[in-house]
Amino acid sequence: MELTIDKSVSDLDSKVKEMCEKLLANVVMEDYRYEVEEVVAL
């Protein structure tokens, strides 16, 4: 899954972690990981 998040979001890591825990994973039984990449628009 890919998400595009505006650069202006403060504390990006905590925001992504919150989304993962609420939407993607059953944290009791599953693990998750994520990567943050900067995308440069042309």
N, C-alpha and C positions, 0 to 999 in steps of 0.2 A: 504494500500500500504506500502510496506517495501522498504527502500533504505539502501544500505551498502555504507558508505563513509569512505574513508581512514582516519585514525587518523591524518595524517599529514596536513589535510585541516585546514588552519588557520581561526579563527573566524567562527566556525561551525554553531552557531546559526544564524548569518546573512546570511550564505550561504543557509541554509535550508529555512529560511524565504523567501529569494529571489526566490528559486525554487518553493515554494508553491504559491507565489503571481503571478509568471509568468506562471506556468504550471497547477496548480490544482484548483484554486479557482477564482470565479468571486467575487472579493473583494467588489464590490458594493452591491451584494445581498447575499453573503454567508460568513460564518466564517470558519476558519480552526484552527486546533490545531495539535501539533506534540509532540512527546516524543523522547528523545535521550537516547539510551541505549548503554553501552559499551559491546561489544561482545569479549570474550576471546577465541582465537583459541587454540585448543589442540595440 
